[in-house]
C-alpha cells in the first residue's frame, strides 16, 4: 500500500520523466522513432523516411529542425546506415511551374526559425540502398550541423 | 509553393479552390447552351491530342487505344523520389474515393527520362502503386514532342548529385474526357479532391465521338 502511494505521488510530480534515461531528453543521443529530440540549440522532430520504389535505387527522408537558441544553424551533411550515398536536396519551382531537384551543400536553419524538410521541398536523398526500404523498417540517420555538430536519429520508414 | 497541410486545412482549402471549378461547371450551360445528356464539362483546355509512344510492355501504344475512357495523364520519371510518387498516390486516392466507376479511368505516366526509363523499369516501378498505370516512354525526341503537345516541358540537367543529372519538368496532371479532349490541367497544389471531382465529371459525361 505504502509503495503504491509513493508511486502515485511520484507520477503526480512527474518524477519518472525526470528520472528516466529516455533518449528524447538527452542532447546528442539517439532518438527513437516519433520522438522530439533536443540537440544543442536545435529541436528535431517529425523524422521519417519514405519507402523506396522499384528498382529501389533511391529513397528520401524528411524532418523538421527548429532553432530554439536564436543563432540559427545549417545542416551540412547526412549519412545513413541503409545506403552508401546520402545528399541534401532542395526542390525549386522554375518558370512558374517546372519542378527541379538540386543537390545542395547546406540547408539553412533560420535564426529562431524552422527548417522543414518535407515532400515537394527540401529533403534528404539516398542512393545505392543496402536493400529496399520497406514500411515498418527503421533507418539510422546521422545529421551534421555546422554549429550543433552530429546527431543520430532513428527514422521510421513509411509508405505514402 | 504550398505543401500538404493537415487534412482539415486541406479540406477547407480544397473547398475554396473547388468553388471556382463548381462555378465554372454551373455556368457552362449559360456559355455553351444546353447540350442535353450528362453534366457540363469545362471547356477544352486547349492542349493535348493523340500520340504514339512505347508502353511498359515494350509495345507501341497510341492514346487512341483508350478513347471512350476518362484519362488521367502526367509527366514524371522513376528516379523522382517525391513529386511523382506523391502524384501517383493522389491519383490512387481520387480513384479509391470514386469506387467501382473508377475502373473505367485510364492512368498514364509519361516519362521525361528516356535514358533511365526503359519499359521494364517503368513496369517494375508502377507495380508499386495501387492503381493500374500505363507507363509510356520513348526516344527523347518523342517525349519532348508529346510534352509540348500538352503544354508541358522538361529538360535533362547535369548536376553534382550521385546520378549525375536530374530532370526538371512541368508538374501538371491532365484529365481528358472520353473523347480524348483535355478538360483539366491541375497544378501540383491542387490535390486529390480536385482530381476526384474532375474524374467524377469526366466519368458522368458521355462520349460524343
Interface residues (C-beta under 8 A of the other chain):
Chain A: X50 X53 X54 X55 X57 X58 X59 X60 X85 X87 X89 X91 X93 X94 X97 X98 X99 X100 X101 X102 X103 X118 X119 X120 X121 X123 X125 X127 X128 X160
Chain B: X1 X3 X4 X78 X79 X80 X81 X82 X83 X85 X86 X89 X121 X124 X125 X127 X128 X153 X154 X157 X159 X160 X161 X162 X163 X166 X168 X169 X170 X171 X172 X187 X188
